[in-house]
Amino acid sequence: MQPFHPLNVPIQGTNLVEASAGTGKTYGIAALFTRLIVLEKMSVESVLVVTFTKAATAELKNRLRARLDNVLLALEKTDNASGSDGLREYCAKHHDGDVFLLELLQKALAQESRQRLIVRLKAAIGRFDNAAIYTIHGFCQRLLRDYAFLCQVPFDLTLSEETHERMLIAAQDFWRQEVADSPLFAPLVFKHHETPQTALNHIRTFIGRPYLKFRRPEINLASEYQALQTIWQATRPKLAEYAETFWRIHPALNGNSYRKNTFEKLFANLQKADAGDTIPSYHEKLPMLATQALTEKTKKGKAVNDEAYQSLNHLALLGEAIQKYEQSEQDALTALHLDLLEYVRKALSEDKQNRRERSFDDLLLDVHHALTQNPKREQLAQAVAANWKTALIDEFQDTDPLQYEIFSRLFIRQGNPLFLVGDPKQAIYSFRGADIYAYLQAARDADAHYTLDTNFRSHADLIHGIGAIFQQKNQPFVLNGIGYTDVKANREAGRLNDTEAPIKIRWINQTDDDSANKNMLRQRAAAYCADEIAHALNEAAANRLTYRKNSNSDAVPIQSGQIAVLVRTHNEGSMIAAALKKRRIQSVLLHRESVFASPEAEAIAALIGFWLQPQRTEPLRFVLSGVLFRQTATELYTLNHDEAALLAWIASAQTAADIWQQSGVYAAMQYFSAQHSIETHLLAQHNERSLTNYHQIIERLAEEDEQSRSPAALHQWLLTEIQTAHEGGAAGDSNLLRLESDENLVKIVTMHAAKGLQYPLVYCPFVWDAPARYNDSWQILHCNGDSELLAQHQRSDADNDKIADENLSESLRLLYVALTRAEEQLVIYAGYCNDTRFNTFAYLLAGSSDTNRSQAEEIYAKAKKTGKAAAEMAELKTNWQRFLETSPQAASFAFLETPPQAAVYTNGNISDGHYQALAIPPRSFELIRHTSFTGLSRHTLSHNDDAREELQPAIDAAESGMADLPDFQTAEPADGNDIYHFPRGAEAGICLHEILENFDFAAPAAEQQEAVSHVLDRYGFDPIWLPAVENMLDHTRLTPLGNGSQNSLAVIPPERRLAEMGFTLYLNDFPLKPLQAWFADARTGLSAACIQASQLLDFQDVKGFLNGFIDMTCQDSDGLVTVIDYKSNHLGYNAADYTPEAMDEAVAHHHYYLQALIYAIAVARHFQSRGQPLPRISVRYLFLRGLDGSGNGIWSWDIDSDWLSAWVPSS
């Protein structure tokens, strides 16, 4: 390849420019663009520049504009009289080292006058806003807009990021049409737990790739099933006989091949399938029962009857039949997935014809279709080529066949100059659809090949040291066409005052037979890395580690922000952040990922789910244990046994839900965060990452909330975004993770996100580990210029070898990106783990320069086989040491086997000082409160923290009050399984309430056994409690409710009952003292205990909103209304303990009378607003454990509406 010189390269044909890391790719593109404008006299509108991200586009625009500004300024600051000397002096003073600018100006002034050139440049700069600098999607959007007629697409297309929903709708249509009623596919998808969603997840990333080819399998499922059934039915009657035969000859068989435990499980599985009348699944040991295998594995000198061999051979034949059938099942599923892919692709294409919306993938597909299948494709290509005379394509290694064909048809076939700039060694985005083979094809098609041959990022020792690592192999990146080209260094010396080697190899195994597992090694590597960074920062604080930004600047101490730790995954990043934090070092995690892939998104989704269903507390526990609160197991255990605390969470969830309905999700989040100090928790953890994610997610929720989504719909939208993010879906700009701080923090960067970045000090603590080897169900195989989509079971050994080569190649390219981020010093962590043979360094260092991947893996596997793990570790360590001893660049390396000294950053900015709370002046406005019965009853004049569990109320939206009652002297009988012994506590209360909420009171409990059992099981209660709960349910539905009649829940029709009636009640005036006087009036009918308890209430006067949920509201045929609340409180072990007196004590103790009044006011207002004033309201508290038909267990209070007139205004 020739060196690339922007001033000399011919502007013709197709040119491939390979730009290794740090060689000034953007500089070269900007220089070439400037030449096209200045020397070739092209307009800024006629030069197309395409890159692959919006950030890169913005940077290119700035750089190109700055280039033109520099040329104009140089012309204006010099004159003709000074000639070349004046230009040379100006460039030396203002652009030292930039030889391009001087040469460009000299050539330009040789072509035309200074004045004319200035006029042209000013005109170009004035039109620069019209410059054609786009992302690939922006370019396609421009084509579709400007050439809509030739592209045959609607005018005024708009972009939409929401394609998942349309795909799912298409998948569901396919399922209804092709699967639901199919005798072949319906049982198959049921067996394999396939749904439209899961099937779509398999193939979604391939829908936008029309160039993929398939190996569509034949479906022989029916015939294979019949063959299997035939042999299985013949085998079933003889299973016992076969087992007896096997165990009879087992002593004569090789014990290692026929292990007892393995074959006991084999026969047990067969017998289980026979008993269940199902077909057994394949067992890998069934072929070992073939006659030939048994004969070969019989011990010498042991005689076995041939009939035994022949008998057991039937099981081997059964195994063959099972294997063939299961293969047929996989073939059928593969065919189904491919049919789904084509259906969804076609459905989306047809849908586009009726819409003016396009997704990002649609833009490329529409342009590709317009250039390949459109009748006006030639006219379109000619029109585009006439508009853009030359094209410069940046980051071309990240292209794919679709994009390459677009550029090929628009420029190569039209004869316009095309410059493809990229570096195949940095092609690391295959998971986003990039295809290195498209680049390699372009390289073969190119007319000329150039390279940028000077590295401006790093110093010579570092550059050549990294080069030496990759040059250990003739094919360092495994694949043909990707080599390592030496580059020159722009500077010889480093800018650190550190005299140590620029590349340190830190060996992490502590002994020659280190048995640490991978997780232990990761923790060790993180600790070593944090210790080294702490030491470096301490040295810098003492002015012993300094850095010069350039040759003319002063040396200053290295700063935290100049240090980067490169990781592969977010988990690794979190591990490093935690280790740094222990050493008082703050860090920031940078990655271009969707915020919905973060744990904060999952926590907020669970939190919203809790708001929508506060009676279910599982989501609450998930939230509390997660990133927002980080509660310990002890704290969660305490919560499970503290109903008061649990009730407070439930009450605030209901309040948040109400605020959401009234003011939107953002206001609800703000309320809940203030109530429970979410932001305070995150700040206390110094967790700026989580705090930033938290705010970004609720802002996105608020944006979606403006689309008039219901709470349930918004919750589902969030869950869909989370699922899409975890499945690797593209993140829109609004969903990309924001940086949490601009402070000077150590940067923790994923290797993928680090591309294009550079740092003085770089640490790679996890490059010793092999990347996770995902056995994906689908893989793209590249062969003979084609891209073929293969399911896992379709791949041959040769296919898997090819895929392994491609995966290792990408890992090596990612390693190259990581190592080349360093400007001054690089620390590589090396070591042995059980996956060492798949590691990138293991490949580079093994064998000779011609050793390929499979041979390298065999070297390590052979060492492990002969000497176990210690020998494999020794092989890797020896390879490292041999490389360091024989490399011409040995002076660039230091091999460190001693662990770094433990260190803590002594100049950290985490303060241990004490803080004084800010004095907040009193508010001058009247506070409008938003509270509930729980909030009011919590404030009393008596407090007792030793509340007994048997007096705890059941979980109810408006129940509270945890003070103790006088001790009841009830003897506990022997253990039983009745309702009195049913477990107590929060879970029990929630469980019983959920059962009652969904219970059909018209039918006996025995007829609803399945539903009741399901709820008990979900809450973890043993089935032995089912009869007791059913008995309680029947008592509840049949208990007379009073009101002067024998009405019960069983006889009140469903249309006259409403479960979980929610309300938000505005009270302009709810003062405490008058309320206590109201309770004390004998005419209310309250017991003395309740009146006495009411005098202990101590809440502030309420002016605002009261909210809650009523367990059951019903109206009988006479129009009388009863308010029912279920109480699972435990008052004793027989019905006699649930007398009116005992219940009065409980109601008084927990202030349920206040709850009853609030419920009565809410119901009275509801019927008043409907023009149906009520004469009275009956309140019935059903103590579930005490209902037996005798009248015990039901607490009654009838309130005349006249007595509610203070809170229920007449209409």
Secondary structure as UniProt FT lines:
FT   STRAND          2..3
FT   TURN            6..8
FT   STRAND          14..19
FT   TURN            21..22
FT   HELIX           25..38
FT   HELIX           44..46
FT   STRAND          47..51
FT   HELIX           54..77
FT   TURN            80..82
FT   HELIX           83..94
FT   TURN            96..97
FT   HELIX           99..111
FT   HELIX           114..126
FT   HELIX           128..130
FT   STRAND          132..135
FT   HELIX           136..146
FT   HELIX           148..151
FT   STRAND          158..159
FT   HELIX           164..174
FT   HELIX           175..179
FT   TURN            180..181
FT   TURN            183..184
FT   HELIX           185..191
FT   TURN            192..193
FT   HELIX           196..203
FT   HELIX           204..206
FT   TURN            207..208
FT   TURN            210..211
FT   STRAND          213..214
FT   HELIX           221..235
FT   HELIX           236..238
FT   HELIX           239..249
FT   HELIX           250..252
FT   TURN            255..257
FT   HELIX           260..275
FT   TURN            276..277
FT   TURN            284..285
FT   HELIX           286..289
FT   HELIX           291..296
FT   TURN            300..301
FT   HELIX           306..353
FT   STRAND          357..358
FT   HELIX           360..372
FT   TURN            375..376
FT   HELIX           377..387
FT   STRAND          390..393
FT   HELIX           396..398
FT   HELIX           401..407
FT   HELIX           408..412
FT   TURN            413..415
FT   STRAND          418..422
FT   HELIX           424..426
FT   HELIX           430..432
FT   HELIX           436..445
FT   STRAND          448..452
FT   STRAND          454..455
FT   HELIX           460..470
FT   TURN            471..472
FT   TURN            476..477
FT   TURN            480..481
FT   STRAND          488..489
FT   STRAND          503..507
FT   TURN            512..513
FT   HELIX           518..541
FT   TURN            542..543
FT   STRAND          546..547
FT   TURN            551..552
FT   STRAND          556..557
FT   HELIX           560..562
FT   STRAND          563..567
FT   HELIX           570..582
FT   TURN            583..584
FT   STRAND          587..590
FT   HELIX           595..597
FT   HELIX           599..612
FT   TURN            614..615
FT   HELIX           618..625
FT   TURN            627..629
FT   HELIX           633..640
FT   HELIX           643..663
FT   HELIX           665..676
FT   HELIX           678..684
FT   TURN            685..686
FT   HELIX           688..705
FT   TURN            706..708
FT   HELIX           711..726
FT   TURN            727..728
FT   HELIX           733..735
FT   STRAND          746..750
FT   HELIX           751..754
FT   TURN            755..756
FT   STRAND          759..764
FT   TURN            765..768
FT   STRAND          778..783
FT   TURN            784..785
FT   STRAND          786..791
FT   HELIX           792..794
FT   HELIX           797..819
FT   TURN            820..821
FT   STRAND          822..830
FT   TURN            834..835
FT   HELIX           836..838
FT   HELIX           840..845
FT   TURN            849..850
FT   HELIX           853..886
FT   TURN            888..889
FT   HELIX           890..892
FT   STRAND          893..896
FT   TURN            906..907
FT   STRAND          929..932
FT   HELIX           933..937
FT   HELIX           949..951
FT   TURN            957..958
FT   HELIX           979..981
FT   HELIX           986..997
FT   TURN            1001..1002
FT   HELIX           1005..1008
FT   HELIX           1009..1018
FT   TURN            1019..1020
FT   HELIX           1023..1025
FT   HELIX           1026..1038
FT   TURN            1043..1044
FT   TURN            1049..1051
FT   HELIX           1054..1056
FT   STRAND          1057..1070
FT   HELIX           1072..1080
FT   HELIX           1082..1084
FT   HELIX           1088..1094
FT   TURN            1095..1096
FT   STRAND          1102..1115
FT   TURN            1117..1118
FT   STRAND          1121..1127
FT   HELIX           1135..1138
FT   HELIX           1140..1149
FT   TURN            1150..1151
FT   HELIX           1152..1169
FT   TURN            1170..1171
FT   STRAND          1176..1183
FT   HELIX           1184..1186
FT   TURN            1192..1193
FT   STRAND          1194..1200
FT   HELIX           1201..1204
FT   TURN            1205..1207
//
